[in-house]
């Protein structure tokens, strides 16, 4: 083989390599689709992770108004308006009764309200007497208890001088609370307070017991 033939062969080989290198790489259609699906799935996972991480932050930033807030308003007004109350006289707290009843009906809402009022009265330094405390501890399989709603288990005579009571009036947008501090021996209203609880706060408590019969309609 002469030199010219060798040169031609080399040129043809180099030309073939260049053409082969210049040809685009063929990618199967299903591979492109798979990469697109993986990219979409990765974006979805990132969004879900961001939502889960952001939710607690949003909840921490959003203040939650509960029934305790309105109970505190009642107690503040009662203490601001009271006159000539004996400092060491015992105070009892009862459930506020629904105004459209025989004044003998409460609910988990009024139970929670009375507990909140007891708490805030105690913070004010008012001597509160819990008349639901028995003279013994009842030990059962469900737990150990000292409170009771059975009248026969409670003391018949207690040194209660004043009582916090009142009424609950239903409204479409919520409930109106009217509370009174009353001197028991002469039935004199020593102090009075009023506050309005929105339906959202009222229903939030009832929904825990699924008490649909007392649930208020909103809107």
Secondary structure, DSSP 8 states (H G I E B T S, - for coil): --HHHHHHHHHHHHHHHHHHHHS-----HHHHHHHHHHHHHHHHHHHHHHHHHHHHHHHHHS----HHHHHHHHHHHHHHH--S--TT-EEEE---EETTTTS----HHHHHHHHHHHHHHHHTT--B--TTEEEEEEEETTEEEEE---GGGS-S---EEEEEEEEEEEETTEEEEEEEEEETTTTEEEEEEEEEEEHHHHHHHHHHHT-TTS-----
